Amino acid sequence: MKINKTKLAVVSASVVGSASAMAADPLPSAAVAAMGQVSALADSLIALAWPITVTITLAIIGISLFKKFSKKSVS
């Protein structure tokens, strides 16, 4: 399948043009503030999840080791 060079040039020019137009238009301050709040919420949720993640990981490792050594002691 051949790609027409003029079609390719038009598509690439439109992509470059839309990217430069979006870069020239700054975001509204309300959008920047909202993204800051979402980022802060995500950071707090991640901070809350780490202790649970560590506890579950250590519990799984502990159970695995207990199973391994209990099987060795029985046989």
N, CA, C and O of each residue as an XYZ file, in Angstrom:
300
protein
N       0.840     -1.172      0.000
C       0.000      0.000      0.000
C       0.888      1.239      0.000
O       1.718      1.425      0.890
N       0.701      2.076     -1.008
C       1.513      3.279     -1.132
C       0.864      4.430     -0.397
O      -0.348      4.629     -0.477
N       1.661      5.174      0.308
C       1.178      6.376      0.980
C       1.488      7.559      0.087
O       2.627      7.759     -0.337
N       0.478      8.324     -0.184
C       0.653      9.493     -1.034
C       1.472     10.529     -0.272
O       1.159     10.849      0.874
N       2.506     11.048     -0.898
C       3.402     11.994     -0.222
C       2.696     13.289      0.130
O       3.007     13.906      1.148
N       1.759     13.706     -0.690
C       1.048     14.955     -0.365
C       0.139     14.761      0.846
O       0.015     15.658      1.680
N      -0.492     13.601      0.943
C      -1.328     13.322      2.115
C      -0.473     13.295      3.378
O      -0.864     13.834      4.414
N       0.677     12.673      3.287
C       1.587     12.604      4.422
C       2.054     13.991      4.831
O       2.159     14.286      6.021
N       2.338     14.849      3.846
C       2.775     16.207      4.145
C       1.664     17.015      4.791
O       1.924     17.802      5.701
N       0.435     16.834      4.341
C      -0.705     17.560      4.919
C      -0.946     17.120      6.357
O      -1.177     17.949      7.237
N      -0.892     15.828      6.586
C      -1.114     15.317      7.950
C      -0.012     15.791      8.882
O      -0.302     16.236      9.992
N       1.232     15.709      8.467
C       2.325     16.138      9.339
C       2.273     17.639      9.594
O       2.577     18.089     10.698
N       1.895     18.411      8.589
C       1.782     19.863      8.779
C       0.653     20.199      9.739
O       0.785     21.113     10.553
N      -0.446     19.477      9.655
C      -1.554     19.749     10.572
C      -1.199     19.356     12.006
O      -1.601     20.033     12.952
N      -0.455     18.278     12.167
C      -0.034     17.867     13.512
C       0.906     18.903     14.109
O       0.759     19.282     15.271
N       1.859     19.355     13.329
C       2.805     20.369     13.812
C       2.074     21.667     14.105
O       2.359     22.327     15.104
N       1.134     22.041     13.244
C       0.374     23.268     13.454
C      -0.498     23.211     14.685
O      -0.592     24.197     15.416
N      -1.145     22.073     14.937
C      -1.999     21.969     16.123
C      -1.162     21.925     17.395
O      -1.575     22.455     18.427
N       0.006     21.300     17.331
C       0.873     21.256     18.510
C       1.378     22.645     18.861
O       1.439     23.004     20.037
N       1.740     23.428     17.854
C       2.226     24.773     18.145
C       1.090     25.669     18.609
O       1.312     26.555     19.433
N      -0.117     25.464     18.104
C      -1.259     26.263     18.554
C      -1.607     25.937     20.000
O      -1.967     26.831     20.765
N      -1.506     24.679     20.380
C      -1.818     24.305     21.757
C      -0.734     24.799     22.708
O      -1.026     25.154     23.850
N       0.491     24.824     22.252
C       1.567     25.302     23.111
C       1.473     26.808     23.311
O       1.885     27.317     24.353
N       0.946     27.520     22.341
C       0.839     28.973     22.452
C      -0.315     29.379     23.355
O      -0.294     30.475     23.915
N      -1.326     28.523     23.512
C      -2.501     28.841     24.313
C      -2.280     28.336     25.738
O      -2.282     27.124     25.959
N      -2.088     29.229     26.710
C      -1.854     28.769     28.077
C      -3.137     28.211     28.695
O      -4.245     28.578     28.304
N      -2.962     27.334     29.650
C      -4.111     26.760     30.341
C      -4.740     27.790     31.268
O      -4.042     28.642     31.817
N      -6.049     27.716     31.443
C      -6.696     28.619     32.394
C      -6.226     28.326     33.815
O      -5.843     27.201     34.135
N      -6.260     29.341     34.653
C      -5.769     29.167     36.026
C      -6.624     28.170     36.799
O      -6.115     27.486     37.686
N      -7.910     28.076     36.482
C      -8.768     27.102     37.168
C      -8.341     25.673     36.839
O      -8.382     24.797     37.703
N      -7.933     25.436     35.597
C      -7.480     24.099     35.212
C      -6.175     23.748     35.902
O      -5.983     22.613     36.340
N      -5.278     24.721     36.000
C      -4.001     24.487     36.685
C      -4.239     24.190     38.164
O      -3.603     23.304     38.734
N      -5.157     24.935     38.785
C      -5.473     24.711     40.202
C      -6.121     23.347     40.403
O      -5.824     22.655     41.377
N      -7.005     22.955     39.487
C      -7.656     21.651     39.603
C      -6.648     20.515     39.466
O      -6.716     19.526     40.195
N      -5.717     20.662     38.532
C      -4.700     19.622     38.383
C      -3.791     19.550     39.606
O      -3.328     18.472     39.979
N      -3.538     20.692     40.224
C      -2.762     20.697     41.461
C      -3.478     19.968     42.584
O      -2.852     19.247     43.361
N      -4.793     20.153     42.670
C      -5.570     19.452     43.694
C      -5.612     17.953     43.437
O      -5.509     17.157     44.370
N      -5.763     17.568     42.175
C      -5.772     16.141     41.833
C      -4.418     15.516     42.151
O      -4.352     14.395     42.657
N      -3.354     16.230     41.860
C      -2.013     15.726     42.162
C      -1.799     15.562     43.657
O      -1.209     14.577     44.102
N      -2.280     16.528     44.433
C      -2.148     16.438     45.891
C      -2.959     15.274     46.438
O      -2.507     14.573     47.342
N      -4.164     15.061     45.892
C      -4.987     13.936     46.327
C      -4.320     12.610     45.993
O      -4.326     11.690     46.811
N      -3.745     12.504     44.796
C      -3.058     11.272     44.404
C      -1.852     11.013     45.307
O      -1.599      9.873     45.697
N      -1.116     12.058     45.634
C       0.038     11.891     46.528
C      -0.394     11.404     47.905
O       0.264     10.543     48.490
N      -1.490     11.941     48.430
C      -1.950     11.517     49.752
C      -2.455     10.080     49.720
O      -2.234      9.327     50.670
N      -3.134      9.687     48.635
C      -3.598      8.304     48.543
C      -2.443      7.328     48.416
O      -2.482      6.237     48.986
N      -1.420      7.714     47.676
C      -0.235      6.856     47.562
C       0.460      6.721     48.914
O       0.925      5.640     49.275
N       0.529      7.815     49.654
C       1.152      7.767     50.981
C       0.363      6.873     51.928
O       0.944      6.212     52.789
N      -0.949      6.849     51.776
C      -1.770      5.972     52.619
C      -1.651      4.506     52.203
O      -1.806      3.619     53.042
N      -1.384      4.239     50.949
C      -1.343      2.862     50.457
C      -0.037      2.146     50.770
O      -0.019      0.917     50.847
N       1.059      2.884     50.953
C       2.353      2.227     51.168
C       2.392      1.344     52.414
O       2.884      0.219     52.320
N       1.906      1.783     53.565
C       1.956      0.878     54.727
C       1.162     -0.412     54.508
O       1.579     -1.479     54.959
N       0.033     -0.322     53.826
C      -0.767     -1.515     53.552
C      -0.016     -2.440     52.601
O      -0.019     -3.657     52.785
N       0.617     -1.876     51.601
C       1.368     -2.672     50.629
C       2.529     -3.400     51.293
O       2.766     -4.579     51.027
N       3.242     -2.704     52.144
C       4.374     -3.322     52.851
C       3.877     -4.434     53.765
O       4.486     -5.502     53.822
N       2.788     -4.200     54.476
C       2.246     -5.212     55.386
C       1.818     -6.460     54.627
O       2.127     -7.575     55.049
N       1.120     -6.290     53.526
C       0.668     -7.446     52.747
C       1.859     -8.203     52.162
O       1.865     -9.434     52.153
N       2.863     -7.480     51.676
C       4.043     -8.135     51.110
C       4.779     -8.942     52.175
O       5.165    -10.086     51.933
N       4.972     -8.356     53.342
C       5.646     -9.080     54.420
C       4.831    -10.285     54.889
O       5.401    -11.322     55.229
N       3.518    -10.160     54.909
C       2.670    -11.281     55.306
C       2.785    -12.426     54.302
O       2.864    -13.591     54.692
N       2.793    -12.099     53.019
C       2.919    -13.146     51.996
C       4.276    -13.831     52.081
O       4.362    -15.053     51.956
N       5.328    -13.062     52.292
C       6.662    -13.650     52.440
C       6.718    -14.523     53.686
O       7.273    -15.622     53.654
N       6.148    -14.041     54.776
C       6.139    -14.826     56.015
C       5.374    -16.121     55.871
O       5.832    -17.160     56.347
N       4.228    -16.088     55.230
C       3.439    -17.307     55.029
C       4.196    -18.281     54.141
O       4.200    -19.485     54.400
N       4.832    -17.771     53.102
C       5.605    -18.645     52.208
C       6.746    -19.319     52.947
O       6.971    -20.518     52.787
N       7.467    -18.553     53.754
C       8.572    -19.143     54.512
C       8.067    -20.148     55.541
O       8.692    -21.187     55.752
N       6.947    -19.846     56.179
C       6.378    -20.778     57.158
C       5.998    -22.090     56.492
O       6.274    -23.164     57.026
N       5.363    -22.005     55.320
C       4.999    -23.224     54.594
C       6.244    -24.030     54.210
O       6.275    -25.253     54.343
N       7.261    -23.322     53.735
C       8.481    -23.995     53.287
C       9.145    -24.737     54.438
O       9.514    -25.903     54.299
N       9.298    -24.066     55.569
C       9.996    -24.707     56.690
C       9.132    -25.739     57.392
O       9.658    -26.698     57.956
N       7.825    -25.566     57.371
C       6.974    -26.581     58.001
C       6.953    -27.861     57.173
O       6.846    -28.952     57.734
N       7.054    -27.748     55.848
C       7.124    -28.938     55.007
C       8.449    -29.662     55.207
O       8.491    -30.892     55.186
N       9.537    -28.907     55.400
C      10.836    -29.536     55.613
C      10.884    -30.251     56.962
O      11.511    -31.304     57.081
N      10.240    -29.697     57.959
C      10.311    -30.321     59.280
C       9.449    -31.583     59.348
O       9.745    -32.483     60.135
N       8.400    -31.666     58.547
C       7.530    -32.836     58.551
C       8.160    -33.979     57.784
O       8.050    -35.133     58.198
N       8.815    -33.684     56.682
C       9.380    -34.775     55.871
C      10.787    -35.110     56.241
O      11.387    -36.004     55.644
